[in-house]
């Protein structure tokens, strides 16, 4: 868009509506490439690795599946939401379902938590990762000897209504090292300033979080 505007100097913009996902966030996002490098290092150094992912994040699911294939690891799915991503996972690998956590109809191989291998990556939703780890501590505590959890954060904490401090307390209690990795395609605040400077709209609108929540409630 900026290239198009630079080539058409006579084009004027009346109104610009922009997003402000990263504005006011104290947790800087990293690029998908940077996140990939970090996860590869962790997956290469720990067994097993437990990774959370959003049920609509097919690209991240495919990345994890390819990483699992490259490292020659087993893949286990431990939540219904994650099982819905099996189409993205089936390309490079053939994952298994941990039956205690997945009621979603599927033709994938089913395993029990006690059968989970150490050389693996376990995929689970954010909201079920603590329950999974508590069960592992009771049923197969040896899996926690060198495990690490990678918590994906597609949106800032304030937007997801997420309490990462609660998760951190549980991980600490269970003796599990964890990392919150937020890969984001949203603009940094300084990039938004550059966009404003280039486009020079007559007016612009950026809804705050509270305004957005109010609009959602009113629409319901």
Beta strands, then each sheet from edge to edge (+ up, - down):
strand 1: 15-17
strand 2: 49-52
strand 3: 74-77
strand 4: 96-98
strand 5: 109-111
strand 6: 120-124
strand 7: 148-152
strand 8: 177-181
strand 9: 203-205
sheet 1: 1+ 9+
sheet 2: 5+ 4+ 3+ 6+ 2+ 7+ 8+
end
